[in-house]
Amino acid sequence: MKHINLNFGLHIWYKARPIVIGALLYGGVASAQSANPVINNIVTEETGNSQLENLAHQLFDGIGPRLVGTPQMKQANDWAVAKYKSWDIQAHNEKWGEWRGWERGVSHIDMVSPRVKSLEGTQLAWSPGMGKKTVTAELIILPDLADSVAFQQWLPNVKGKFVLISMCQPTGRPDYNWTEFATKDSFDRMKAARTAQTDAWRKRISKTGFTNKTLPVALENAGAAGIITNNWSAGFGVDKIFGAYTKIVPTVDIALEDYGMLYRLTESGTSPKISIHCESKELGVVPTFNTIAEIKGTEKPDEYVMLSAHFDSWDGGTGATDNGTGTLTMMEAMRLLKKYYPHPKRTILVGHWGSEEEGLNGSRAFVEDHPEIVKNLQALFNQDNGTGRVVNIGGQGFVESKDYLTRWLAAVPDTIKNRIKTNFPGQPGGGGSDFASFVAVGAPGFSLSSLNWSYGSYTWHTNRDTYDKVVFDDLKNNAMLAAIMAYMASEDPVKTTNTKTEGIKWPAQTKATRRGGLDK
């Protein structure tokens, strides 16, 4: 049966228990006006006493980025365990593999001729350290040669020089800025020139006989002082920062504005010189961990609801929106659940995965190591595409997902639920984030997909992925959503089924890489 209650919103009675569909609004925020005391308390607590800002400050500003194999990653694992225990939630770090241990040190990058200017740049992850040495040298641009034979003949020219191996971008303005201000003819000419230049540079690399991965090694073997790159992220002042391939000399990404200046000075024959000092430490083979926390079930302790987010990050910024925001969403959801739903029917777990960035390795290892959890999984909810409020949930190809996900979403306040588009049965995710590790083995893992907030250009794997990009109102939205969905999944008297939709090609399970970044 159903009834209308003007004070508490619309409810559906499911098996004699009320499931709240709506909540009143005050000031645009979901209000604590639910007939269900657990949901009422979750909304009240998160809107009035959220811990997200404090958690974000501790993790992003205090610990910082969480590159797999670094001391900061282990520090973050230990911080999360301690935080959970302070909330009376059982938690532990679970070893799943080993990785190349490395720690970033100080960097100083300066142009010293034809004038003095400090340059914005970042040594790439796992870049070889220079000790206390500083190297000053001229720059040389990778030339456009006929073929690999000509490249081998030219190669001795790099000895003792820093080599520029990235294209000089024709504009540092993102396309949306051109769209707003340029004439159509001007914008079209720029795009055509950029496309031609990009294709020509790709061919320039190819004609060396090497790839983007092997070229830096060939240059360092020929005696280059270092490798200089620019991996522009198509936004103002933003570069993507990934890993180095060199083993002897540093690889440094220099920001578009400074890289373009150096390129043009070199190309015009001015022969600029730069000075680089980059420190880092090799730490040998180090263990890698997932952080797992648990609220034990009372009626069905061997059935599981999981919250999920990867804990590791690249380290050009502080990993705030990839995936610090997903991490904190799930931590805050667990805090809310422990406080207001301390005795769930099913066991509620949260997985903070390691080495997602290198191939979903932590979650893939968990799936391999815990078949007893995977086969008894009621549902898993994963969030990993930035700070935005959740706006999409798909059924991942499971036939019955529409029934139970819709049922659980009915309990979510309208201000959250009405923004979410659903797609059933949807397509199974083959990668992208850790829910796919579970989907690959037929377990009901779902992605809570978020509003963009210019994620791809400005924060995804960039040097600007920092605390100030977090939108805490959206994060509160997501913490409430995750907590309520976990609560509803735990309470549901019906065990979910994982029937696959016919006619859909299902992704194959991929084994976790258990030893990473190490010579075999």
VEXDREN-2710 file (C-alpha; in Angstrom, 1 decimal):
% VEXDREN-2710
k/r/px/py/pz
1/MET/0.0/0.0/0.0
2/LYS/1.0/3.6/-0.2
3/HIS/-0.1/6.8/1.4
4/ILE/0.6/10.6/1.2
5/ASN/2.0/12.4/4.2
6/LEU/2.5/16.1/3.7
7/ASN/5.0/16.3/6.5
8/PHE/7.2/13.3/5.5
9/GLY/6.8/12.9/1.8
10/LEU/5.7/9.9/-0.3
11/HIS/6.4/6.4/1.0
12/ILE/6.1/3.0/-0.5
13/TRP/5.5/0.1/1.9
14/TYR/7.7/-2.8/0.9
15/LYS/7.1/-6.0/2.9
16/ALA/5.6/-4.0/5.8
17/ARG/8.5/-1.5/6.0
18/PRO/8.3/2.1/4.8
19/ILE/10.8/3.1/2.1
20/VAL/11.0/6.9/1.9
21/ILE/10.8/8.4/-1.6
22/GLY/11.0/12.0/-0.7
23/ALA/12.3/14.4/1.8
24/LEU/11.4/18.0/2.4
25/LEU/13.8/20.8/1.3
26/TYR/15.1/23.6/3.3
27/GLY/17.6/25.9/1.6
28/GLY/18.2/23.4/-1.2
29/VAL/19.6/20.8/1.1
30/ALA/17.9/17.5/2.0
31/SER/16.2/18.0/5.3
32/ALA/15.8/15.6/8.2
33/GLN/12.1/14.9/7.5
34/SER/12.0/11.1/7.0
35/ALA/9.8/8.6/8.6
36/ASN/12.7/6.2/8.5
37/PRO/14.9/7.1/11.5
38/VAL/18.1/5.7/10.0
39/ILE/17.7/7.8/6.8
40/ASN/16.6/10.7/8.8
41/ASN/19.7/10.6/11.0
42/ILE/22.1/10.1/8.0
43/VAL/20.7/13.2/6.3
44/THR/20.7/15.3/9.5
45/GLU/24.3/14.3/10.4
46/GLU/25.8/14.8/7.0
47/THR/24.1/18.2/6.4
48/GLY/24.9/19.5/9.9
49/ASN/28.0/17.7/11.1
50/SER/29.9/16.5/8.0
51/GLN/33.5/15.5/8.6
52/LEU/34.5/15.7/4.9
53/GLU/36.4/19.0/5.0
54/ASN/38.5/17.9/7.9
55/LEU/39.2/14.5/6.4
56/ALA/40.2/16.2/3.1
57/HIS/42.6/18.5/4.8
58/GLN/44.3/15.6/6.6
59/LEU/44.6/13.4/3.6
60/PHE/45.3/15.9/0.7
61/ASP/47.2/18.6/2.5
62/GLY/48.8/16.5/5.2
63/ILE/49.7/13.2/3.6
64/GLY/49.4/14.3/0.0
65/PRO/49.5/12.1/-3.2
66/ARG/49.4/8.4/-2.9
67/LEU/51.5/6.9/-5.7
68/VAL/51.8/3.1/-5.4
69/GLY/55.1/2.1/-3.8
70/THR/55.7/5.4/-2.0
71/PRO/55.8/5.9/1.8
72/GLN/52.9/8.3/1.4
73/MET/50.7/5.5/0.2
74/LYS/51.5/3.4/3.3
75/GLN/51.0/6.5/5.5
76/ALA/47.6/6.9/4.0
77/ASN/46.7/3.3/4.5
78/ASP/47.7/3.6/8.2
79/TRP/45.8/6.9/8.6
80/ALA/42.6/5.3/7.2
81/VAL/42.9/2.3/9.6
82/ALA/43.4/4.7/12.6
83/LYS/40.5/6.9/11.5
84/TYR/38.1/3.9/11.2
85/LYS/39.2/2.6/14.6
86/SER/38.5/6.1/16.1
87/TRP/34.9/5.6/14.8
88/ASP/34.8/2.1/16.4
89/ILE/34.9/0.4/13.0
90/GLN/37.2/-2.6/12.5
91/ALA/39.8/-2.0/9.8
92/HIS/43.1/-3.4/8.6
93/ASN/45.6/-3.2/5.8
94/GLU/45.7/-6.3/3.6
95/LYS/48.8/-7.0/1.6
96/TRP/48.1/-8.0/-2.0
97/GLY/51.4/-7.5/-3.8
98/GLU/54.8/-5.7/-4.1
99/TRP/55.9/-2.7/-6.0
100/ARG/58.9/-0.6/-6.8
101/GLY/59.5/1.6/-3.8
102/TRP/60.2/5.2/-4.7
103/GLU/59.9/8.6/-3.0
104/ARG/59.8/12.0/-4.6
105/GLY/62.3/14.6/-3.4
106/VAL/62.9/18.4/-4.0
107/SER/63.1/19.7/-7.6
108/HIS/64.5/23.0/-8.9
109/ILE/64.2/23.8/-12.6
110/ASP/65.5/27.1/-13.9
111/MET/66.4/28.8/-17.2
112/VAL/69.8/30.4/-16.7
113/SER/70.4/31.7/-20.3
114/PRO/69.6/33.9/-22.2
115/ARG/67.9/35.2/-19.0
116/VAL/67.2/33.8/-15.6
117/LYS/63.7/32.4/-14.9
118/SER/62.4/29.8/-12.6
119/LEU/60.4/27.2/-14.6
120/GLU/57.3/25.4/-13.6
121/GLY/57.9/21.7/-13.9
122/THR/57.6/18.4/-12.2
123/GLN/59.8/15.3/-12.4
124/LEU/57.8/12.4/-13.5
125/ALA/56.9/9.6/-11.1
126/TRP/59.7/7.0/-10.7
127/SER/62.2/9.4/-12.3
128/PRO/65.8/8.6/-11.4
129/GLY/67.2/10.8/-8.7
130/MET/70.2/13.1/-9.3
131/GLY/71.5/13.0/-5.7
132/LYS/72.9/16.3/-4.7
133/LYS/74.0/17.0/-8.3
134/THR/72.7/19.9/-10.4
135/VAL/73.1/19.8/-14.2
136/THR/73.2/22.8/-16.4
137/ALA/73.1/22.2/-20.1
138/GLU/71.8/23.4/-23.5
139/LEU/68.5/22.2/-25.0
140/ILE/68.1/20.3/-28.3
141/ILE/64.8/19.5/-30.1
142/LEU/64.1/16.1/-31.4
143/PRO/64.5/16.7/-35.2
144/ASP/62.2/15.6/-38.0
145/LEU/64.4/13.0/-39.8
146/ALA/63.8/10.7/-42.8
147/ASP/63.9/7.4/-40.9
148/SER/65.5/5.4/-38.1
149/VAL/68.8/5.3/-39.9
150/ALA/69.0/9.0/-40.0
151/PHE/68.0/9.2/-36.4
152/GLN/70.8/6.8/-35.4
153/GLN/73.2/9.1/-37.2
154/TRP/71.9/12.1/-35.4
155/LEU/71.7/10.5/-32.0
156/PRO/75.2/11.5/-30.8
157/ASN/74.1/15.1/-30.9
158/VAL/72.2/14.7/-27.6
159/LYS/75.2/14.0/-25.5
160/GLY/75.3/16.3/-22.5
161/LYS/72.1/18.1/-23.5
162/PHE/68.5/18.2/-22.4
163/VAL/66.2/16.9/-25.1
164/LEU/62.8/18.3/-25.9
165/ILE/60.6/15.5/-27.1
166/SER/57.1/17.0/-27.0
167/MET/55.3/19.1/-29.6
168/CYS/55.2/22.8/-29.0
169/GLN/51.5/23.5/-28.6
170/PRO/50.1/26.3/-30.9
171/THR/47.9/27.6/-28.1
172/GLY/47.7/27.4/-24.4
173/ARG/44.0/28.4/-24.4
174/PRO/41.5/25.6/-24.0
175/ASP/39.0/25.2/-26.8
176/TYR/36.1/26.6/-24.7
177/ASN/38.0/29.9/-24.5
178/TRP/38.4/30.0/-28.3
179/THR/34.7/29.1/-28.7
180/GLU/33.7/32.1/-26.5
181/PHE/35.9/34.7/-28.0
182/ALA/37.4/33.8/-31.4
183/THR/35.8/34.2/-34.8
184/LYS/34.8/30.9/-36.4
185/ASP/37.4/31.3/-39.1
186/SER/40.2/31.9/-36.6
187/PHE/39.2/29.0/-34.4
188/ASP/38.9/26.7/-37.5
189/ARG/42.4/27.7/-38.7
190/MET/43.9/27.1/-35.3
191/LYS/42.3/23.6/-35.0
192/ALA/43.4/22.7/-38.5
193/ALA/47.0/23.8/-37.8
194/ARG/47.0/21.9/-34.5
195/THR/45.7/18.7/-36.0
196/ALA/48.3/18.8/-38.7
197/GLN/51.1/19.6/-36.2
198/THR/50.0/16.8/-33.9
199/ASP/50.0/14.3/-36.8
200/ALA/53.4/15.5/-37.9
201/TRP/54.8/15.1/-34.5
202/ARG/53.4/11.6/-34.1
203/LYS/55.1/10.7/-37.4
204/ARG/58.4/12.4/-36.2
205/ILE/58.4/10.1/-33.2
206/SER/57.6/7.1/-35.3
207/LYS/60.4/7.7/-37.8
208/THR/63.0/7.4/-35.1
209/GLY/62.2/3.7/-34.9
210/PHE/61.1/4.1/-31.2
211/THR/57.9/4.7/-29.3
212/ASN/57.0/7.3/-26.7
213/LYS/58.0/4.7/-24.2
214/THR/61.3/3.6/-25.7
215/LEU/62.6/6.9/-27.1
216/PRO/63.6/8.4/-23.7
217/VAL/65.7/5.3/-22.9
218/ALA/67.4/5.5/-26.3
219/LEU/68.2/9.2/-25.6
220/GLU/69.6/8.5/-22.1
221/ASN/71.7/5.7/-23.5
222/ALA/73.2/8.1/-26.0
223/GLY/74.3/10.4/-23.2
224/ALA/71.4/12.9/-22.9
225/ALA/71.5/15.0/-19.7
226/GLY/67.8/14.6/-19.3
227/ILE/64.4/14.3/-21.0
228/ILE/62.1/17.3/-21.2
229/THR/58.4/16.7/-21.9
230/ASN/55.1/18.6/-21.9
231/ASN/51.9/16.7/-21.5
232/TRP/49.3/19.4/-21.7
233/SER/45.9/18.6/-20.4
234/ALA/44.0/21.1/-22.7
235/GLY/43.2/23.5/-19.8
236/PHE/44.7/26.7/-18.6
237/GLY/48.0/25.8/-16.8
238/VAL/47.3/22.1/-16.5
239/ASP/49.6/19.2/-17.3
240/LYS/49.1/15.5/-16.8
241/ILE/51.9/13.9/-14.8
242/PHE/52.6/10.2/-15.3
243/GLY/55.7/8.0/-15.0
244/ALA/59.2/8.2/-16.3
245/TYR/60.8/5.5/-18.5
246/THR/64.4/6.6/-18.0
247/LYS/66.6/4.7/-15.5
248/ILE/69.7/7.0/-15.4
249/VAL/68.8/10.6/-16.1
250/PRO/65.7/12.6/-15.0
251/THR/62.6/13.0/-17.0
252/VAL/60.8/16.3/-16.3
253/ASP/57.5/17.7/-17.5
254/ILE/57.7/21.5/-18.0
255/ALA/54.4/23.4/-18.1
256/LEU/53.1/24.5/-21.5
257/GLU/53.9/28.1/-21.1
258/ASP/57.6/27.5/-20.1
259/TYR/58.0/24.6/-22.5
260/GLY/56.8/26.7/-25.4
261/MET/59.2/29.4/-24.5
262/LEU/62.2/27.0/-24.3
263/TYR/61.2/25.3/-27.6
264/ARG/60.9/28.6/-29.5
265/LEU/64.2/29.9/-28.1
266/THR/65.9/26.7/-29.1
267/GLU/64.3/26.6/-32.5
268/SER/65.3/30.2/-33.3
269/GLY/69.0/29.4/-32.5
270/THR/69.2/31.3/-29.2
271/SER/70.6/28.2/-27.4
272/PRO/69.0/28.5/-24.0
273/LYS/70.4/26.8/-21.0
274/ILE/68.5/25.3/-18.1
275/SER/69.6/24.0/-14.8
276/ILE/67.9/21.0/-13.2
277/HIS/68.2/19.5/-9.7
278/CYS/65.8/16.7/-9.0
279/GLU/66.1/14.4/-6.0
280/SER/64.3/11.1/-5.4
281/LYS/64.9/7.9/-3.5
282/GLU/64.7/4.3/-4.7
283/LEU/63.4/2.2/-1.8
284/GLY/63.7/-1.3/-3.2
285/VAL/60.8/-3.7/-3.1
286/VAL/57.9/-2.6/-0.8
287/PRO/54.6/-4.3/0.1
288/THR/51.4/-2.9/-1.2
289/PHE/48.0/-2.9/0.6
290/ASN/44.3/-2.5/0.3
291/THR/42.6/-0.9/3.3
292/ILE/39.5/-2.8/4.3
293/ALA/37.0/-1.8/7.0
294/GLU/34.0/-3.7/8.2
295/ILE/30.7/-3.3/10.1
296/LYS/29.7/-6.9/10.9
297/GLY/26.2/-8.1/9.9
298/THR/23.9/-9.5/12.5
299/GLU/21.4/-11.6/10.6
300/LYS/23.3/-12.5/7.5
301/PRO/26.9/-11.9/8.3
302/ASP/28.1/-14.0/5.4
303/GLU/26.4/-11.8/2.8
304/TYR/28.1/-8.6/2.0
305/VAL/27.4/-5.0/0.9
306/MET/30.5/-3.2/-0.3
307/LEU/31.5/0.5/-0.7
308/SER/34.5/0.9/-3.0
309/ALA/37.0/3.6/-4.1
310/HIS/40.6/3.4/-5.0
311/PHE/43.0/5.0/-2.6
312/ASP/46.1/5.4/-4.8
313/SER/46.7/8.3/-7.1
314/TRP/49.2/9.8/-9.5
315/ASP/51.4/12.4/-7.7
316/GLY/51.6/15.5/-9.8
317/GLY/48.9/17.0/-7.5
318/THR/47.6/15.5/-4.3
319/GLY/45.1/13.1/-5.8
320/ALA/42.2/15.1/-4.5
321/THR/39.5/14.2/-7.1
322/ASP/41.2/11.1/-8.4
323/ASN/40.3/9.5/-6.2
324/GLY/40.5/11.2/-2.8
325/THR/36.9/12.4/-3.2
326/GLY/35.7/8.9/-3.8
327/THR/37.8/7.7/-0.9
328/LEU/36.3/10.2/1.5
329/THR/32.8/9.7/0.3
330/MET/33.1/6.0/1.3
331/MET/34.8/6.8/4.6
332/GLU/32.1/9.3/5.5
333/ALA/29.4/6.9/4.5
334/MET/30.9/4.2/6.8
335/ARG/31.0/6.8/9.6
336/LEU/27.4/7.6/9.1
337/LEU/26.4/3.9/9.0
338/LYS/28.3/3.0/12.1
339/LYS/26.8/5.9/14.0
340/TYR/23.2/5.3/13.0
341/TYR/23.1/1.7/11.7
342/PRO/25.6/-0.1/13.9
343/HIS/24.0/-3.5/13.6
344/PRO/23.3/-4.1/9.9
345/LYS/21.6/-7.2/8.7
346/ARG/24.4/-8.0/6.2
347/THR/28.1/-7.2/6.7
348/ILE/29.0/-3.9/5.2
349/LEU/32.6/-3.6/3.9
350/VAL/34.5/-0.9/2.4
351/GLY/37.5/-1.4/0.1
352/HIS/40.1/1.3/-0.4
353/TRP/42.1/-0.2/-3.3
354/GLY/45.8/0.2/-4.1
355/SER/47.3/0.5/-7.6
356/GLU/44.1/1.2/-9.5
357/GLU/46.0/3.6/-11.7
358/GLU/48.3/0.9/-13.0
359/GLY/45.4/-1.5/-13.8
360/LEU/42.9/-2.0/-11.0
361/ASN/45.4/-4.2/-9.3
362/GLY/44.3/-3.9/-5.7
363/SER/40.6/-4.7/-6.5
364/ARG/41.5/-7.5/-8.9
365/ALA/43.7/-9.1/-6.2
366/PHE/40.8/-8.8/-3.7
367/VAL/38.5/-10.6/-6.1
368/GLU/41.1/-13.3/-6.6
369/ASP/41.8/-13.6/-2.9
370/HIS/38.2/-13.5/-1.5
371/PRO/35.8/-15.7/-3.5
372/GLU/33.7/-16.2/-0.4
373/ILE/32.9/-12.5/-0.4
374/VAL/32.5/-12.1/-4.1
375/LYS/30.0/-15.0/-4.4
376/ASN/27.9/-13.6/-1.6
377/LEU/28.0/-10.0/-2.7
378/GLN/24.6/-8.2/-2.4
379/ALA/26.0/-5.2/-4.2
380/LEU/29.1/-3.0/-4.5
381/PHE/29.0/0.7/-5.0
382/ASN/32.1/2.4/-6.4
383/GLN/32.8/6.1/-7.0
384/ASP/35.8/7.3/-9.0
385/ASN/35.3/10.2/-11.5
386/GLY/35.8/13.3/-9.6
387/THR/34.2/15.6/-7.0
388/GLY/30.8/16.0/-8.7
389/ARG/27.5/14.8/-7.4
390/VAL/26.4/11.4/-8.7
391/VAL/24.2/11.7/-11.8
392/ASN/24.3/8.3/-13.4
393/ILE/23.9/4.7/-12.3
394/GLY/23.7/1.8/-14.8
395/GLY/22.8/-1.8/-14.3
396/GLN/26.1/-3.2/-15.6
397/GLY/24.2/-5.7/-17.7
398/PHE/22.5/-7.6/-14.8
399/VAL/19.0/-8.5/-15.7
400/GLU/17.4/-7.9/-12.3
401/SER/19.4/-4.8/-11.4
402/LYS/16.5/-2.5/-12.3
403/ASP/14.3/-4.1/-9.7
404/TYR/16.6/-3.8/-6.7
405/LEU/18.5/-0.6/-7.6
406/THR/15.3/1.2/-8.2
407/ARG/13.9/-0.1/-4.9
408/TRP/16.9/1.1/-3.0
409/LEU/17.0/4.5/-4.8
410/ALA/13.4/5.1/-3.8
411/ALA/14.6/5.7/-0.2
412/VAL/17.0/8.5/-1.2
413/PRO/15.9/12.1/-0.7
414/ASP/14.4/13.7/-3.9
415/THR/17.2/16.3/-4.0
416/ILE/19.7/13.6/-4.6
417/LYS/17.6/11.0/-6.4
418/ASN/16.0/13.2/-8.9
419/ARG/19.4/14.2/-10.3
420/ILE/20.3/10.6/-11.1
421/LYS/19.7/9.0/-14.5
422/THR/19.5/5.3/-14.5
423/ASN/20.2/2.9/-17.4
424/PHE/19.0/-0.7/-17.3
425/PRO/20.2/-3.3/-17.8
426/GLY/23.2/-1.3/-19.1
427/GLN/26.5/-2.6/-20.3
428/PRO/29.1/-4.3/-18.1
429/GLY/32.1/-2.2/-17.5
430/GLY/35.3/-3.8/-18.8
431/GLY/37.6/-1.4/-17.0
432/GLY/37.9/2.3/-16.0
433/SER/37.6/1.7/-12.2
434/ASP/37.4/-1.0/-9.6
435/PHE/33.7/-2.0/-9.9
436/ALA/34.8/-3.6/-13.2
437/SER/37.0/-6.1/-11.3
438/PHE/33.8/-7.5/-9.7
439/VAL/31.6/-7.2/-12.8
440/ALA/34.2/-9.3/-14.7
441/VAL/33.5/-12.3/-12.4
442/GLY/29.7/-11.8/-12.5
443/ALA/29.4/-10.0/-9.2
444/PRO/27.0/-7.0/-8.9
445/GLY/29.4/-4.0/-8.9
446/PHE/28.0/-0.6/-9.8
447/SER/29.5/2.7/-10.6
448/LEU/28.2/5.9/-9.0
449/SER/29.1/8.2/-11.9
450/SER/29.5/11.8/-11.1
451/LEU/28.9/15.2/-12.7
452/ASN/32.0/16.3/-14.7
453/TRP/33.3/19.5/-13.2
454/SER/35.9/19.6/-16.1
455/TYR/37.4/16.5/-14.6
456/GLY/39.2/15.2/-17.7
457/SER/41.0/18.5/-18.5
458/TYR/41.7/20.0/-15.1
459/THR/42.1/17.3/-12.4
460/TRP/42.2/13.8/-13.9
461/HIS/45.9/12.8/-13.4
462/THR/47.1/16.4/-13.4
463/ASN/49.3/18.8/-11.4
464/ARG/46.2/20.7/-10.4
465/ASP/44.3/17.9/-8.6
466/THR/44.3/19.5/-5.2
467/TYR/42.1/20.3/-2.2
468/ASP/40.7/23.5/-3.7
469/LYS/39.0/21.6/-6.5
470/VAL/36.8/19.7/-4.2
471/VAL/33.1/20.7/-4.2
472/PHE/32.0/19.7/-0.7
473/ASP/28.3/20.1/-1.2
474/ASP/28.5/17.5/-3.9
475/LEU/30.6/15.3/-1.7
476/LYS/28.0/15.5/1.1
477/ASN/25.4/14.5/-1.5
478/ASN/27.5/11.4/-2.5
479/ALA/28.2/10.4/1.1
480/MET/24.5/10.4/1.9
481/LEU/23.7/8.5/-1.3
482/ALA/26.3/5.8/-0.6
483/ALA/25.3/5.4/3.0
484/ILE/21.6/5.1/2.2
485/MET/22.2/2.7/-0.7
486/ALA/24.3/0.5/1.5
487/TYR/21.7/0.6/4.3
488/MET/18.9/-0.3/1.8
489/ALA/21.0/-3.1/0.3
490/SER/21.7/-4.5/3.7
491/GLU/18.1/-4.3/4.9
492/ASP/16.6/-5.8/1.7
493/PRO/15.1/-9.2/2.6
494/VAL/15.7/-10.4/-1.0
495/LYS/19.2/-11.6/-2.0
496/THR/20.2/-10.0/-5.3
497/THR/20.7/-12.2/-8.3
498/ASN/23.3/-11.7/-11.0
499/THR/21.7/-13.0/-14.1
500/LYS/23.6/-11.7/-17.2
501/THR/21.6/-10.1/-20.0
502/GLU/21.6/-12.3/-23.1
503/GLY/23.4/-11.0/-26.2
504/ILE/25.9/-8.9/-24.3
505/LYS/29.6/-9.8/-24.5
506/TRP/30.9/-10.0/-21.0
507/PRO/34.4/-8.7/-20.1
508/ALA/36.9/-11.4/-19.2
509/GLN/38.6/-11.4/-15.8
510/THR/42.1/-10.0/-15.8
511/LYS/44.6/-11.1/-13.2
512/ALA/46.1/-8.6/-10.9
513/THR/49.7/-7.5/-11.4
514/ARG/51.2/-8.5/-8.0
515/ARG/54.8/-7.2/-8.7
516/GLY/54.9/-3.8/-10.3
517/GLY/57.6/-1.5/-11.6
518/LEU/60.3/-4.2/-11.0
519/ASP/62.7/-5.7/-13.5
520/LYS/61.7/-9.3/-14.1
END
